[in-house]
């Protein structure tokens, strides 16, 4: 009997010898009926066990992917054991404050945490009629998000960034500062890293430690030097714990997944090895449904107090927002936070582009009784004025600033104040929503009152001259 190095021992049928090994895939023929996404164990001749999952099953051959890769496996000596069950993870609140690999096994030197329940890592689809519409405002302390792209509890709001931009710093700041107004509720944070470098993982760990929130954080790390195939199971493992904390423990969970681009690259790698017909940019045609399978596990369910709010991070290849990964993510999620490299070059943090960023659920979580009665009109006015600033800057680049009208110069002054005072803030600065809205009114004073077309006379009288 080979040594089983994983704490899970499969009791299914075992086959000796594989027909083909190609990259992380293993092919076995003439098996009993095997289920899609069934958990397998590959045992090499030294007795080392590697977990995998069935990708394709037919009457002639079974194709499975091995999470730790197939290096060192040989065709005649490899034993494949089928469990008859999907991959599961034993979850509990004791996993908070711990670090795990992409499969949910501890890597922080501690013992395996006690599990309350074993759950399928693929999750269960939430019945749309059981979903509760998100309405609770989450204060992140970041003005450009709270004021103009408001995050709502249960929302899926991805960050569209690029290589070298401070998306990790923003995600860590949100994780430290996020809270629901009017309650003492603190978020539990589930952090899933896919293909990130060690220094990125250490940044998050250090940030959580220094802010004192690490005990409420569970980290799932599949780093750049880990087998790329492990990245496909990492977000599913993390989301399974999030679902347990939210819907069994009634906690509010913030899920941060970085980098979704690395996840999609692994998906393309497997698709290519399997010989599937490629779609846009070589990604598989099921990229949309695969991403939706992950993103749609966030939300709120009627009758449950807990919630899952998701912040996926993806780095757009060549800063191209029309690339398949951000393009498809935008269809599934409820908005996006888009970074602008030019703003980052001018030292603005966070470099959130004002116009392409939006939160589709914002209108349902702001206003009187939730934030402040002037919030909806103020945000609309800021968007409109900043849009005109972009037009004025483009005009100035052609004819020169000296040829602009006095009103155009007012808008240039507004644009500068908006970016340097409202958008830009310190990485440890936590602004209340009242401070954010008051700052919005402060930058609007750069414009004459006749230009405030989206704000009521009562709001102008109350806040514009304050």
C-alpha positions as a Markdown table, in Angstrom:
| # | Residue | x | y | z |
|---|---|---|---|---|
| 1 | Unk | 0.0 | 0.0 | 0.0 |
| 2 | Unk | 1.6 | 3.3 | -1.1 |
| 3 | Unk | 2.1 | 6.1 | 1.4 |
| 4 | Unk | -0.8 | 8.6 | 1.3 |
| 5 | Unk | 0.6 | 12.0 | 2.0 |
| 6 | Unk | -2.7 | 13.9 | 1.7 |
| 7 | Unk | -5.1 | 13.7 | 4.6 |
| 8 | Unk | -7.9 | 12.5 | 2.3 |
| 9 | Unk | -7.8 | 8.8 | 1.4 |
| 10 | Unk | -9.9 | 7.9 | -1.6 |
| 11 | Unk | -11.8 | 4.6 | -1.5 |
| 12 | Unk | -12.7 | 4.3 | -5.2 |
| 13 | Unk | -11.4 | 2.0 | -8.0 |
| 14 | Unk | -7.8 | 2.1 | -9.0 |
| 15 | Unk | -6.2 | 1.5 | -12.4 |
| 16 | Unk | -2.5 | 0.6 | -12.9 |
| 17 | Unk | -0.9 | 2.3 | -15.9 |
| 18 | Unk | -1.8 | 5.3 | -18.0 |
| 19 | Unk | -2.2 | 5.4 | -21.8 |
| 20 | Unk | -0.8 | 8.9 | -22.3 |
| 21 | Unk | 0.7 | 11.9 | -20.3 |
| 22 | Unk | 0.6 | 15.3 | -21.9 |
| 23 | Unk | 1.6 | 18.3 | -19.8 |
| 24 | Unk | -0.6 | 18.3 | -16.7 |
| 25 | Unk | -3.1 | 15.9 | -18.4 |
| 26 | Unk | -3.2 | 12.1 | -17.9 |
| 27 | Unk | -5.2 | 9.8 | -20.2 |
| 28 | Unk | -6.6 | 6.4 | -18.9 |
| 29 | Unk | -8.7 | 4.1 | -21.2 |
| 30 | Unk | -11.1 | 1.3 | -20.5 |
| 31 | Unk | -12.3 | 2.5 | -17.1 |
| 32 | Unk | -15.7 | 2.1 | -15.4 |
| 33 | Unk | -18.1 | 5.0 | -15.9 |
| 34 | Unk | -16.4 | 8.1 | -14.4 |
| 35 | Unk | -18.1 | 11.4 | -13.6 |
| 36 | Unk | -17.2 | 14.9 | -14.8 |
| 37 | Unk | -15.0 | 16.7 | -12.2 |
| 38 | Unk | -14.6 | 13.6 | -10.2 |
| 39 | Unk | -11.6 | 13.7 | -7.8 |
| 40 | Unk | -8.7 | 11.4 | -8.6 |
| 41 | Unk | -5.3 | 10.5 | -7.0 |
| 42 | Unk | -2.3 | 9.7 | -9.1 |
| 43 | Unk | 0.3 | 7.6 | -7.3 |
| 44 | Unk | 3.8 | 7.3 | -8.7 |
| 45 | Unk | 6.2 | 4.5 | -8.1 |
| 46 | Unk | 7.7 | 6.2 | -5.1 |
| 47 | Unk | 4.2 | 6.3 | -3.5 |
| 48 | Unk | 3.8 | 10.1 | -3.8 |
| 49 | Unk | 0.2 | 11.1 | -4.2 |
| 50 | Unk | -1.0 | 13.9 | -6.5 |
| 51 | Unk | -4.6 | 15.1 | -6.6 |
| 52 | Unk | -6.4 | 15.8 | -9.9 |
| 53 | Unk | -9.8 | 16.2 | -11.4 |
| 54 | Unk | -11.6 | 14.6 | -14.3 |
| 55 | Unk | -12.0 | 17.0 | -17.3 |
| 56 | Unk | -13.5 | 14.6 | -19.9 |
| 57 | Unk | -15.1 | 11.2 | -19.6 |
| 58 | Unk | -16.3 | 8.9 | -22.4 |
| 59 | Unk | -16.7 | 5.2 | -23.0 |
| 60 | Unk | -13.2 | 4.9 | -24.4 |
| 61 | Unk | -11.0 | 7.3 | -22.4 |
| 62 | Unk | -10.9 | 9.5 | -19.3 |
| 63 | Unk | -8.9 | 12.7 | -19.3 |
| 64 | Unk | -7.9 | 14.2 | -16.0 |
| 65 | Unk | -5.7 | 17.2 | -15.0 |
| 66 | Unk | -3.2 | 16.7 | -12.2 |
| 67 | Unk | -2.9 | 19.8 | -9.9 |
| 68 | Unk | 0.8 | 19.2 | -9.0 |
| 69 | Unk | 1.8 | 18.4 | -12.6 |
| 70 | Unk | 2.9 | 15.1 | -14.1 |
| 71 | Unk | 6.7 | 15.5 | -13.9 |
| 72 | Unk | 8.2 | 12.2 | -12.8 |
| 73 | Unk | 5.2 | 10.1 | -13.7 |
| 74 | Unk | 5.7 | 7.1 | -16.0 |
| 75 | Unk | 3.1 | 5.4 | -18.1 |
| 76 | Unk | 3.4 | 1.8 | -16.7 |
| 77 | Unk | 4.0 | 2.6 | -13.1 |
| 78 | Unk | 1.4 | 5.3 | -12.5 |
| 79 | Unk | -1.7 | 4.3 | -10.6 |
| 80 | Unk | -4.9 | 6.3 | -10.9 |
| 81 | Unk | -7.5 | 6.0 | -8.2 |
| 82 | Unk | -11.0 | 7.4 | -8.9 |
| 83 | Unk | -13.0 | 8.6 | -5.9 |
| 84 | Unk | -16.5 | 8.6 | -7.3 |
| 85 | Unk | -17.0 | 12.0 | -5.7 |
| 86 | Unk | -16.1 | 15.6 | -6.6 |
| 87 | Unk | -13.2 | 17.4 | -4.8 |
| 88 | Unk | -14.2 | 18.6 | -1.3 |
| 89 | Unk | -12.6 | 20.7 | 1.3 |
| 90 | Unk | -13.2 | 20.5 | 5.1 |
| 91 | Unk | -14.1 | 24.1 | 6.2 |
| 92 | Unk | -14.6 | 25.9 | 9.5 |
| 93 | Unk | -14.1 | 29.3 | 11.1 |
| 94 | Unk | -10.7 | 28.0 | 12.4 |
| 95 | Unk | -9.3 | 28.5 | 8.9 |
| 96 | Unk | -9.3 | 32.3 | 9.5 |
| 97 | Unk | -5.8 | 33.5 | 10.3 |
| 98 | Unk | -4.3 | 30.6 | 8.4 |
| 99 | Unk | -2.5 | 30.1 | 5.0 |
| 100 | Unk | -3.2 | 27.3 | 2.6 |
| 101 | Unk | -2.1 | 26.2 | -0.8 |
| 102 | Unk | -4.5 | 26.2 | -3.7 |
| 103 | Unk | -5.9 | 22.8 | -2.7 |
| 104 | Unk | -6.8 | 23.9 | 0.8 |
| 105 | Unk | -3.8 | 22.2 | 2.6 |
| 106 | Unk | -2.1 | 24.3 | 5.3 |
| 107 | Unk | 1.3 | 25.7 | 4.3 |
| 108 | Unk | 2.0 | 27.9 | 7.4 |
| 109 | Unk | 3.5 | 25.1 | 9.5 |
| 110 | Unk | 0.4 | 24.5 | 11.6 |
| 111 | Unk | -1.8 | 21.4 | 11.8 |
| 112 | Unk | -4.8 | 21.0 | 9.6 |
| 113 | Unk | -7.7 | 23.0 | 11.1 |
| 114 | Unk | -10.7 | 21.2 | 12.5 |
| 115 | Unk | -13.4 | 21.0 | 9.8 |
| 116 | Unk | -17.1 | 21.5 | 10.6 |
| 117 | Unk | -18.3 | 20.2 | 7.2 |
| 118 | Unk | -17.0 | 18.8 | 3.9 |
| 119 | Unk | -18.2 | 20.9 | 0.9 |
| 120 | Unk | -17.8 | 20.4 | -2.8 |
| 121 | Unk | -15.3 | 22.9 | -4.1 |
| 122 | Unk | -17.4 | 23.5 | -7.2 |
| 123 | Unk | -20.2 | 25.0 | -5.1 |
| 124 | Unk | -23.9 | 25.0 | -5.7 |
| 125 | Unk | -25.6 | 27.3 | -8.1 |
| 126 | Unk | -27.7 | 29.9 | -6.2 |
| 127 | Unk | -31.3 | 29.9 | -7.4 |
| 128 | Unk | -31.9 | 33.4 | -8.8 |
| 129 | Unk | -35.3 | 33.6 | -7.0 |
| 130 | Unk | -33.5 | 33.0 | -3.7 |
| 131 | Unk | -31.1 | 35.9 | -4.2 |
| 132 | Unk | -31.5 | 39.0 | -2.2 |
| 133 | Unk | -31.0 | 42.2 | -4.0 |
| 134 | Unk | -27.9 | 44.0 | -2.8 |
| 135 | Unk | -28.6 | 47.4 | -1.2 |
| 136 | Unk | -26.3 | 47.9 | 1.8 |
| 137 | Unk | -23.6 | 50.6 | 1.3 |
| 138 | Unk | -20.1 | 49.4 | 2.1 |
| 139 | Unk | -17.8 | 52.3 | 3.1 |
| 140 | Unk | -14.2 | 51.6 | 1.9 |
| 141 | Unk | -12.8 | 54.9 | 3.0 |
| 142 | Unk | -11.7 | 55.6 | -0.6 |
| 143 | Unk | -13.4 | 58.7 | -2.0 |
| 144 | Unk | -13.3 | 57.8 | -5.7 |
| 145 | Unk | -15.1 | 54.5 | -4.9 |
| 146 | Unk | -17.4 | 55.6 | -2.1 |
| 147 | Unk | -18.4 | 58.8 | -3.9 |
| 148 | Unk | -18.6 | 57.7 | -7.5 |
| 149 | Unk | -18.4 | 53.9 | -7.8 |
| 150 | Unk | -20.0 | 52.8 | -4.6 |
| 151 | Unk | -19.4 | 49.2 | -3.4 |
| 152 | Unk | -22.6 | 47.4 | -2.3 |
| 153 | Unk | -22.7 | 44.4 | 0.0 |
| 154 | Unk | -23.0 | 41.3 | -2.1 |
| 155 | Unk | -21.7 | 43.0 | -5.2 |
| 156 | Unk | -19.1 | 41.7 | -7.7 |
| 157 | Unk | -16.9 | 44.7 | -8.5 |
| 158 | Unk | -13.7 | 43.8 | -10.3 |
| 159 | Unk | -10.6 | 45.9 | -10.6 |
| 160 | Unk | -9.3 | 46.3 | -14.1 |
| 161 | Unk | -5.6 | 47.2 | -13.9 |
| 162 | Unk | -2.3 | 46.7 | -15.7 |
| 163 | Unk | 1.2 | 45.4 | -14.9 |
| 164 | Unk | 3.0 | 47.7 | -12.5 |
| 165 | Unk | -0.1 | 49.6 | -11.3 |
| 166 | Unk | -1.1 | 49.7 | -7.6 |
| 167 | Unk | -4.1 | 47.4 | -7.7 |
| 168 | Unk | -2.7 | 45.2 | -4.9 |
| 169 | Unk | -2.3 | 48.3 | -2.6 |
| 170 | Unk | -5.9 | 49.3 | -3.3 |
| 171 | Unk | -7.3 | 45.8 | -2.7 |
| 172 | Unk | -5.4 | 45.6 | 0.6 |
| 173 | Unk | -6.6 | 49.1 | 1.7 |
| 174 | Unk | -10.2 | 48.0 | 0.9 |
| 175 | Unk | -9.7 | 44.8 | 2.9 |
| 176 | Unk | -8.4 | 46.8 | 5.9 |
| 177 | Unk | -11.0 | 49.6 | 5.8 |
| 178 | Unk | -14.3 | 48.1 | 4.5 |
| 179 | Unk | -17.3 | 48.2 | 6.8 |
| 180 | Unk | -21.0 | 48.5 | 6.7 |
| 181 | Unk | -22.2 | 51.8 | 8.1 |
| 182 | Unk | -24.4 | 51.8 | 11.2 |
| 183 | Unk | -23.1 | 48.4 | 12.4 |
| 184 | Unk | -20.1 | 47.1 | 14.2 |
| 185 | Unk | -19.8 | 44.3 | 11.6 |
| 186 | Unk | -16.2 | 43.4 | 10.5 |
| 187 | Unk | -15.5 | 41.6 | 7.3 |
| 188 | Unk | -13.8 | 38.2 | 7.2 |
| 189 | Unk | -11.5 | 38.3 | 4.2 |
| 190 | Unk | -10.8 | 35.3 | 2.0 |
| 191 | Unk | -7.8 | 36.0 | -0.2 |
| 192 | Unk | -7.0 | 33.8 | -3.2 |
| 193 | Unk | -3.7 | 34.4 | -5.1 |
| 194 | Unk | -3.2 | 32.7 | -8.5 |
| 195 | Unk | 0.2 | 32.8 | -10.1 |
| 196 | Unk | 1.4 | 35.9 | -8.2 |
| 197 | Unk | 5.0 | 36.4 | -7.2 |
| 198 | Unk | 6.2 | 35.8 | -3.6 |
| 199 | Unk | 6.7 | 39.6 | -3.0 |
| 200 | Unk | 3.0 | 40.2 | -3.8 |
| 201 | Unk | 1.9 | 37.5 | -1.4 |
| 202 | Unk | 4.2 | 38.8 | 1.3 |
| 203 | Unk | 2.8 | 42.3 | 0.7 |
| 204 | Unk | -0.7 | 41.2 | 1.5 |
| 205 | Unk | 0.4 | 39.1 | 4.5 |
| 206 | Unk | 2.4 | 42.0 | 5.9 |
| 207 | Unk | -0.4 | 44.5 | 5.2 |
| 208 | Unk | -2.9 | 42.3 | 7.1 |
| 209 | Unk | -0.5 | 41.7 | 10.0 |
| 210 | Unk | 0.3 | 45.3 | 10.5 |
| 211 | Unk | -3.3 | 46.4 | 10.4 |
| 212 | Unk | -4.3 | 43.7 | 12.9 |
| 213 | Unk | -6.8 | 42.0 | 10.6 |
| 214 | Unk | -4.8 | 38.8 | 9.8 |
| 215 | Unk | -6.8 | 36.8 | 12.3 |
| 216 | Unk | -9.9 | 37.4 | 10.2 |
| 217 | Unk | -8.2 | 36.5 | 6.9 |
| 218 | Unk | -7.8 | 33.1 | 5.2 |
| 219 | Unk | -5.2 | 33.1 | 2.5 |
| 220 | Unk | -5.1 | 30.6 | -0.4 |
| 221 | Unk | -1.8 | 30.9 | -2.2 |
| 222 | Unk | -0.9 | 29.3 | -5.6 |
| 223 | Unk | 2.2 | 31.3 | -6.4 |
| 224 | Unk | 4.1 | 31.8 | -9.7 |
| 225 | Unk | 6.5 | 28.9 | -9.0 |
| 226 | Unk | 3.7 | 26.5 | -8.2 |
| 227 | Unk | 2.2 | 24.3 | -10.9 |
| 228 | Unk | 0.1 | 26.5 | -13.2 |
| 229 | Unk | -2.7 | 23.9 | -13.2 |
| 230 | Unk | -3.3 | 24.5 | -9.5 |
| 231 | Unk | -4.5 | 28.0 | -10.3 |
| 232 | Unk | -7.7 | 26.5 | -11.6 |
| 233 | Unk | -8.8 | 25.0 | -8.3 |
| 234 | Unk | -7.6 | 27.9 | -6.0 |
| 235 | Unk | -10.5 | 30.3 | -6.5 |
| 236 | Unk | -13.0 | 27.4 | -6.1 |
| 237 | Unk | -11.4 | 26.3 | -2.8 |
| 238 | Unk | -11.4 | 29.9 | -1.5 |
| 239 | Unk | -15.0 | 30.5 | -2.5 |
| 240 | Unk | -16.1 | 27.3 | -0.8 |
| 241 | Unk | -14.8 | 28.6 | 2.5 |
| 242 | Unk | -16.4 | 32.0 | 1.8 |
| 243 | Unk | -19.8 | 30.3 | 1.2 |
| 244 | Unk | -19.5 | 28.4 | 4.5 |
| 245 | Unk | -18.6 | 31.6 | 6.5 |
| 246 | Unk | -21.4 | 33.6 | 4.8 |
| 247 | Unk | -24.3 | 31.2 | 4.7 |
| 248 | Unk | -23.5 | 28.8 | 7.6 |
| 249 | Unk | -21.8 | 31.2 | 10.0 |
| 250 | Unk | -23.7 | 34.4 | 9.0 |
| 251 | Unk | -20.5 | 36.4 | 8.4 |
| 252 | Unk | -19.9 | 39.2 | 5.9 |
| 253 | Unk | -17.1 | 38.0 | 3.6 |
| 254 | Unk | -14.9 | 40.0 | 1.3 |
| 255 | Unk | -13.3 | 37.8 | -1.4 |
| 256 | Unk | -10.2 | 39.1 | -3.2 |
| 257 | Unk | -9.0 | 37.1 | -6.1 |
| 258 | Unk | -5.8 | 38.0 | -7.9 |
| 259 | Unk | -4.8 | 37.7 | -10.6 |
| 260 | Unk | -7.7 | 36.4 | -12.7 |
| 261 | Unk | -5.6 | 36.9 | -15.9 |
| 262 | Unk | -3.3 | 34.1 | -14.6 |
| 263 | Unk | -6.3 | 31.9 | -14.0 |
| 264 | Unk | -7.5 | 32.4 | -17.6 |
| 265 | Unk | -4.0 | 31.8 | -18.9 |
| 266 | Unk | -4.0 | 28.4 | -17.2 |
| 267 | Unk | -7.5 | 27.7 | -18.6 |
| 268 | Unk | -6.1 | 28.5 | -22.1 |
| 269 | Unk | -3.1 | 26.2 | -21.5 |
| 270 | Unk | -5.3 | 23.2 | -20.7 |
| 271 | Unk | -7.6 | 23.9 | -23.6 |
| 272 | Unk | -4.7 | 24.0 | -26.0 |
| 273 | Unk | -3.3 | 20.7 | -24.7 |
| 274 | Unk | -6.7 | 19.1 | -25.1 |
| 275 | Unk | -6.8 | 20.2 | -28.7 |
| 276 | Unk | -10.0 | 22.2 | -28.3 |
| 277 | Unk | -11.0 | 24.7 | -31.0 |
| 278 | Unk | -9.8 | 28.1 | -29.8 |
| 279 | Unk | -12.0 | 31.2 | -29.6 |
| 280 | Unk | -10.9 | 34.9 | -29.2 |
| 281 | Unk | -7.1 | 35.2 | -28.6 |
| 282 | Unk | -6.8 | 31.5 | -28.2 |
| 283 | Unk | -9.0 | 31.3 | -25.1 |
| 284 | Unk | -11.6 | 28.5 | -25.0 |
| 285 | Unk | -15.1 | 29.2 | -26.0 |
| 286 | Unk | -16.3 | 28.4 | -22.5 |
| 287 | Unk | -14.3 | 31.2 | -20.9 |
| 288 | Unk | -17.4 | 33.2 | -20.2 |
| 289 | Unk | -19.3 | 30.4 | -18.5 |
| 290 | Unk | -16.2 | 29.4 | -16.5 |
| 291 | Unk | -15.7 | 32.9 | -15.2 |
| 292 | Unk | -19.5 | 33.2 | -14.5 |
| 293 | Unk | -19.3 | 30.0 | -12.5 |
| 294 | Unk | -16.8 | 31.8 | -10.2 |
| 295 | Unk | -18.3 | 35.3 | -10.0 |
| 296 | Unk | -21.9 | 34.2 | -9.5 |
| 297 | Unk | -21.0 | 32.4 | -6.3 |
| 298 | Unk | -21.0 | 35.9 | -4.7 |
| 299 | Unk | -24.1 | 37.6 | -3.4 |
| 300 | Unk | -26.8 | 37.3 | -0.7 |
| 301 | Unk | -29.4 | 34.7 | -0.1 |
| 302 | Unk | -32.9 | 35.3 | 1.4 |
| 303 | Unk | -33.1 | 34.1 | 4.9 |
| 304 | Unk | -29.3 | 34.3 | 5.5 |
| 305 | Unk | -27.7 | 37.2 | 7.3 |
| 306 | Unk | -24.3 | 36.7 | 5.7 |
| 307 | Unk | -23.0 | 37.8 | 2.4 |
| 308 | Unk | -20.1 | 37.4 | -0.1 |
| 309 | Unk | -18.8 | 40.6 | -1.7 |
| 310 | Unk | -16.2 | 39.9 | -4.5 |
| 311 | Unk | -13.3 | 42.0 | -5.7 |
| 312 | Unk | -11.6 | 40.1 | -8.5 |
| 313 | Unk | -8.4 | 41.7 | -9.8 |
| 314 | Unk | -7.2 | 41.3 | -13.3 |
| 315 | Unk | -4.3 | 42.8 | -15.2 |
| 316 | Unk | -5.4 | 43.8 | -18.7 |
| 317 | Unk | -2.8 | 42.5 | -21.3 |
| 318 | Unk | -1.3 | 45.7 | -22.9 |
| 319 | Unk | -3.9 | 47.7 | -20.9 |
| 320 | Unk | -6.5 | 46.7 | -23.4 |
| 321 | Unk | -10.0 | 46.9 | -21.9 |
| 322 | Unk | -11.4 | 45.1 | -25.0 |
| 323 | Unk | -9.3 | 42.0 | -24.3 |
| 324 | Unk | -11.5 | 38.9 | -23.8 |
| 325 | Unk | -10.8 | 38.7 | -20.0 |
| 326 | Unk | -11.9 | 42.2 | -19.0 |
| 327 | Unk | -14.5 | 42.2 | -21.7 |
| 328 | Unk | -16.3 | 39.1 | -20.5 |
| 329 | Unk | -15.8 | 40.0 | -16.9 |
| 330 | Unk | -17.6 | 43.2 | -17.5 |
| 331 | Unk | -20.7 | 41.3 | -18.8 |
| 332 | Unk | -20.8 | 39.1 | -15.7 |
| 333 | Unk | -20.1 | 41.6 | -12.9 |
| 334 | Unk | -21.9 | 44.7 | -11.7 |
| 335 | Unk | -19.4 | 47.3 | -12.8 |
| 336 | Unk | -15.7 | 47.7 | -12.7 |
| 337 | Unk | -12.9 | 49.9 | -11.2 |
| 338 | Unk | -10.6 | 50.8 | -14.1 |
| 339 | Unk | -7.0 | 52.0 | -13.5 |
| 340 | Unk | -5.4 | 54.6 | -15.8 |
| 341 | Unk | -1.6 | 54.4 | -16.4 |
| 342 | Unk | -1.3 | 58.1 | -17.2 |
| 343 | Unk | -2.8 | 59.1 | -13.8 |
| 344 | Unk | -0.4 | 56.7 | -12.1 |
| 345 | Unk | 2.5 | 58.4 | -13.9 |
| 346 | Unk | 1.4 | 61.7 | -12.4 |
| 347 | Unk | 1.6 | 60.3 | -8.9 |
| 348 | Unk | -2.2 | 60.0 | -8.3 |
| 349 | Unk | -3.3 | 57.2 | -6.0 |
| 350 | Unk | -5.5 | 55.4 | -6.6 |
| 351 | Unk | -5.2 | 56.0 | -10.4 |
| 352 | Unk | -8.9 | 55.2 | -11.0 |
| 353 | Unk | -10.2 | 56.5 | -14.3 |
| 354 | Unk | -13.3 | 58.5 | -13.7 |
| 355 | Unk | -15.2 | 57.8 | -16.9 |
| 356 | Unk | -14.9 | 54.1 | -17.7 |
| 357 | Unk | -15.3 | 53.1 | -14.0 |
| 358 | Unk | -18.8 | 52.5 | -12.7 |
| 359 | Unk | -20.9 | 50.6 | -10.2 |
| 360 | Unk | -24.1 | 49.3 | -11.6 |
| 361 | Unk | -25.6 | 48.8 | -8.1 |
| 362 | Unk | -24.6 | 52.2 | -6.8 |
| 363 | Unk | -28.0 | 53.8 | -7.4 |
| 364 | Unk | -29.7 | 51.3 | -5.0 |
| 365 | Unk | -27.3 | 51.8 | -2.1 |
| 366 | Unk | -26.9 | 55.6 | -1.8 |
| 367 | Unk | -29.1 | 58.5 | -1.0 |
| 368 | Unk | -31.1 | 59.6 | 2.1 |
| 369 | Unk | -31.1 | 57.0 | 4.8 |
| 370 | Unk | -28.1 | 55.2 | 3.3 |
| 371 | Unk | -25.4 | 57.7 | 2.7 |
| 372 | Unk | -26.7 | 61.3 | 2.3 |
| 373 | Unk | -29.5 | 62.9 | 0.4 |
| 374 | Unk | -27.2 | 64.8 | -2.0 |
| 375 | Unk | -25.0 | 61.8 | -2.9 |
| 376 | Unk | -26.8 | 60.7 | -6.1 |
| 377 | Unk | -27.0 | 64.2 | -7.7 |
| 378 | Unk | -23.4 | 65.1 | -6.5 |
| 379 | Unk | -21.9 | 62.0 | -8.1 |
| 380 | Unk | -23.8 | 62.7 | -11.3 |
| 381 | Unk | -22.5 | 66.3 | -11.4 |
| 382 | Unk | -18.9 | 65.2 | -10.8 |
| 383 | Unk | -19.1 | 62.6 | -13.6 |
| 384 | Unk | -20.6 | 65.2 | -16.0 |
| 385 | Unk | -18.0 | 67.9 | -15.1 |
| 386 | Unk | -15.1 | 65.6 | -15.3 |
| 387 | Unk | -16.3 | 64.4 | -18.7 |
| 388 | Unk | -16.2 | 68.0 | -20.0 |
| 389 | Unk | -12.7 | 68.4 | -18.5 |
| 390 | Unk | -11.5 | 65.6 | -20.8 |
| 391 | Unk | -12.9 | 67.4 | -23.8 |
| 392 | Unk | -11.3 | 70.7 | -22.7 |
| 393 | Unk | -7.9 | 69.0 | -22.3 |
| 394 | Unk | -8.1 | 67.5 | -25.7 |
| 395 | Unk | -9.0 | 70.9 | -27.2 |
| 396 | Unk | -6.1 | 72.6 | -25.3 |
| 397 | Unk | -3.7 | 70.1 | -26.7 |
| 398 | Unk | -4.7 | 71.2 | -30.2 |
| 399 | Unk | -5.1 | 75.0 | -29.9 |
| 400 | Unk | -3.2 | 75.7 | -26.7 |
| 401 | Unk | -4.6 | 76.7 | -23.3 |
| 402 | Unk | -4.2 | 80.5 | -24.0 |
| 403 | Unk | -7.0 | 80.1 | -26.6 |
| 404 | Unk | -9.5 | 78.6 | -24.2 |
| 405 | Unk | -12.5 | 80.5 | -22.8 |
| 406 | Unk | -12.6 | 81.6 | -19.2 |
| 407 | Unk | -15.2 | 78.9 | -18.5 |
| 408 | Unk | -12.9 | 76.3 | -20.0 |
| 409 | Unk | -10.2 | 77.5 | -17.6 |
| 410 | Unk | -12.6 | 77.0 | -14.8 |
| 411 | Unk | -13.1 | 73.4 | -15.9 |
| 412 | Unk | -9.3 | 72.9 | -16.1 |
| 413 | Unk | -9.1 | 74.2 | -12.5 |
| 414 | Unk | -11.9 | 71.8 | -11.5 |
| 415 | Unk | -10.2 | 68.9 | -13.2 |
| 416 | Unk | -6.9 | 69.5 | -11.3 |
| 417 | Unk | -8.7 | 69.9 | -7.9 |
| 418 | Unk | -10.8 | 66.8 | -8.6 |
| 419 | Unk | -7.8 | 64.6 | -9.3 |
| 420 | Unk | -5.5 | 66.0 | -6.6 |
| 421 | Unk | -8.0 | 66.4 | -3.8 |
| 422 | Unk | -10.9 | 64.1 | -4.4 |
| 423 | Unk | -9.4 | 61.1 | -6.2 |
| 424 | Unk | -5.9 | 61.2 | -4.7 |
| 425 | Unk | -5.4 | 60.2 | -1.1 |
| 426 | Unk | -2.8 | 58.4 | 1.1 |
| 427 | Unk | -2.7 | 54.6 | 1.1 |
| 428 | Unk | -3.5 | 54.7 | 4.9 |
| 429 | Unk | -6.2 | 57.4 | 4.7 |
| 430 | Unk | -9.7 | 56.3 | 5.7 |
| 431 | Unk | -12.3 | 58.9 | 4.8 |
| 432 | Unk | -15.9 | 58.7 | 6.0 |
| 433 | Unk | -18.6 | 59.1 | 3.4 |
| 434 | Unk | -19.4 | 62.6 | 4.8 |
| 435 | Unk | -15.8 | 63.7 | 4.3 |
| 436 | Unk | -15.9 | 62.3 | 0.7 |
| 437 | Unk | -19.1 | 64.2 | -0.1 |
| 438 | Unk | -17.9 | 67.4 | 1.5 |
| 439 | Unk | -14.7 | 67.1 | -0.6 |
| 440 | Unk | -16.8 | 66.7 | -3.7 |
| 441 | Unk | -18.6 | 69.9 | -3.0 |
| 442 | Unk | -15.3 | 71.6 | -2.3 |
| 443 | Unk | -13.9 | 70.8 | -5.8 |
| 444 | Unk | -17.2 | 71.8 | -7.4 |
| 445 | Unk | -16.7 | 75.3 | -6.1 |
| 446 | Unk | -14.2 | 75.7 | -8.9 |
| 447 | Unk | -17.1 | 76.0 | -11.3 |
| 448 | Unk | -19.7 | 78.7 | -11.4 |
| 449 | Unk | -23.1 | 77.8 | -10.0 |
| 450 | Unk | -24.7 | 78.1 | -13.4 |
| 451 | Unk | -22.8 | 75.0 | -14.5 |
| 452 | Unk | -24.3 | 72.8 | -11.9 |
| 453 | Unk | -27.2 | 71.4 | -13.9 |
| 454 | Unk | -27.6 | 68.1 | -12.2 |
| 455 | Unk | -28.0 | 69.4 | -8.6 |
| 456 | Unk | -31.2 | 70.8 | -7.1 |
| 457 | Unk | -31.5 | 74.4 | -5.9 |
| 458 | Unk | -32.0 | 73.1 | -2.4 |
| 459 | Unk | -28.8 | 71.1 | -2.4 |
| 460 | Unk | -26.8 | 74.1 | -3.9 |
| 461 | Unk | -28.2 | 76.3 | -1.2 |
| 462 | Unk | -27.3 | 73.9 | 1.5 |
| 463 | Unk | -23.9 | 72.6 | 0.4 |
| 464 | Unk | -22.4 | 74.8 | -2.4 |
| 465 | Unk | -21.8 | 77.9 | -0.3 |
| 466 | Unk | -21.0 | 76.0 | 3.0 |
